[in-house]
Amino acid sequence: MSEELMTIRQMCDAYEVTPRTLRFYEARELIFPERRGQHRLYDRRDRARLTLILRGKRFGFSLEQIRQLLELYEPGGTNRTQIARTIEVGRARLADMERQHAELSEAIADLRLHISDAEYRLSVPSHEQSTG
């Protein structure tokens, strides 16, 4: 096997994904492995695209957002359009994540308070609770 091409098993091992995941991204036309009979062979471009797909998923980008960003890539170009759009999408996602973080922090604090109150109620003898 050429160093330039990787099998599906090699891709799965290298990127910690399943064959099903790779086939899914192929079906969604996000990666384009070479087909030789029943075998899929992934080149450097596929590997770069998969890296970006996985990073985008980790950050919570939709597959459609990822597709749009990948389509802006210009081989040999400066890719300023792709970079600018990535910044725009990234900032929007970051704002969303920060809002979710604030909501989650508030919920965590509230839950801690309720747990603390419940623990206190369990620690006080029942006859003291009814008179207090």
C-alpha positions as CSV (number, residue, x, y, z in Angstrom):
1,M,0.0,0.0,0.0
2,S,1.3,3.4,-0.9
3,E,2.1,5.9,1.8
4,E,-0.1,8.4,-0.1
5,L,-3.1,6.1,0.2
6,M,-4.7,4.6,3.3
7,T,-7.2,1.8,3.6
8,I,-10.4,2.2,5.5
9,R,-8.9,0.2,8.4
10,Q,-5.8,2.4,8.5
11,M,-8.1,5.5,8.5
12,C,-10.2,4.1,11.3
13,D,-7.1,3.4,13.4
14,A,-5.5,6.7,12.7
15,Y,-8.6,8.9,13.3
16,E,-10.4,6.7,15.9
17,V,-13.5,6.5,13.8
18,T,-15.6,3.5,12.6
19,P,-15.9,2.3,9.0
20,R,-19.6,3.3,9.3
21,T,-18.5,6.9,10.1
22,L,-16.2,7.0,7.0
23,R,-19.0,5.6,4.8
24,F,-21.4,8.1,6.3
25,Y,-19.1,11.0,5.4
26,E,-18.6,9.5,2.0
27,A,-22.3,9.2,1.4
28,R,-22.7,12.9,2.5
29,E,-20.0,13.8,-0.1
30,L,-17.7,15.2,2.5
31,I,-14.8,12.8,1.6
32,F,-14.1,11.2,-1.8
33,P,-12.1,8.0,-1.4
34,E,-10.7,6.3,-4.5
35,R,-12.6,3.0,-5.2
36,R,-10.7,0.0,-6.4
37,G,-13.2,-2.8,-6.6
38,Q,-14.7,-3.1,-3.1
39,H,-11.8,-1.2,-1.5
40,R,-11.8,2.4,-0.5
41,L,-8.5,4.2,-0.6
42,Y,-8.0,7.6,1.1
43,D,-5.5,10.2,-0.1
44,R,-4.0,13.2,1.7
45,R,-6.9,15.4,0.7
46,D,-9.4,12.9,2.3
47,R,-7.3,12.8,5.4
48,A,-7.2,16.6,5.6
49,R,-10.9,16.9,5.0
50,L,-11.6,14.2,7.7
51,T,-9.4,16.2,10.2
52,L,-11.5,19.3,9.5
53,I,-14.8,17.3,9.7
54,L,-13.9,15.8,13.1
55,R,-12.7,19.2,14.4
56,G,-15.9,20.8,13.2
57,K,-18.0,18.1,14.8
58,R,-16.1,18.5,18.1
59,F,-16.9,22.2,18.0
60,G,-20.6,21.5,17.3
61,F,-20.7,22.6,13.7
62,S,-23.5,21.0,11.6
63,L,-22.5,18.8,8.7
64,E,-24.0,21.4,6.4
65,Q,-21.8,24.1,7.9
66,I,-18.7,21.8,7.6
67,R,-19.6,21.0,3.9
68,Q,-19.9,24.7,3.1
69,L,-16.6,25.5,4.7
70,L,-14.9,22.6,2.8
71,E,-16.4,23.7,-0.5
72,L,-14.6,27.1,-0.1
73,Y,-11.2,25.5,-0.2
74,E,-9.1,26.6,-3.2
75,P,-6.1,24.3,-3.9
76,G,-3.0,26.4,-4.2
77,G,-4.9,29.5,-3.1
78,T,-4.7,31.6,0.0
79,N,-8.2,30.4,1.1
80,R,-9.0,33.8,2.6
81,T,-12.7,33.3,1.9
82,Q,-12.7,29.9,3.6
83,I,-10.8,31.3,6.6
84,A,-13.0,34.4,6.9
85,R,-16.2,32.2,6.8
86,T,-14.7,29.8,9.3
87,I,-14.1,32.7,11.7
88,E,-17.7,33.8,11.2
89,V,-19.1,30.4,11.9
90,G,-16.7,29.8,14.7
91,R,-17.6,33.1,16.4
92,A,-21.3,32.3,16.2
93,R,-20.7,28.8,17.6
94,L,-18.5,30.2,20.4
95,A,-21.3,32.7,21.4
96,D,-23.7,29.8,21.5
97,M,-21.4,27.6,23.6
98,E,-20.8,30.5,26.0
99,R,-24.5,31.0,26.4
100,Q,-25.0,27.3,27.0
101,H,-22.1,27.4,29.5
102,A,-23.7,30.2,31.5
103,E,-27.0,28.3,31.5
104,L,-25.3,25.1,32.6
105,S,-23.3,26.9,35.3
106,E,-26.6,28.4,36.7
107,A,-28.3,25.0,36.6
108,I,-25.3,23.4,38.4
109,A,-25.3,26.0,41.1
110,D,-29.1,25.5,41.6
111,L,-28.7,21.8,41.7
112,R,-25.9,22.0,44.3
113,L,-28.2,24.2,46.4
114,H,-31.1,21.7,46.2
115,I,-28.8,18.8,47.1
116,S,-27.3,20.7,50.0
117,D,-30.8,21.5,51.3
118,A,-31.9,17.9,50.9
119,E,-28.8,16.6,52.7
120,Y,-29.5,19.1,55.5
121,R,-33.1,17.8,55.8
122,L,-31.8,14.3,56.1
123,S,-29.3,15.2,58.8
124,V,-31.9,16.9,61.0
125,P,-34.0,14.6,63.1
126,S,-37.6,14.5,61.8
127,H,-39.2,15.9,65.0
128,E,-37.0,19.1,64.7
129,Q,-38.1,19.7,61.1
130,S,-41.8,19.7,62.0
131,T,-41.3,22.2,64.8
132,G,-38.8,24.5,62.9
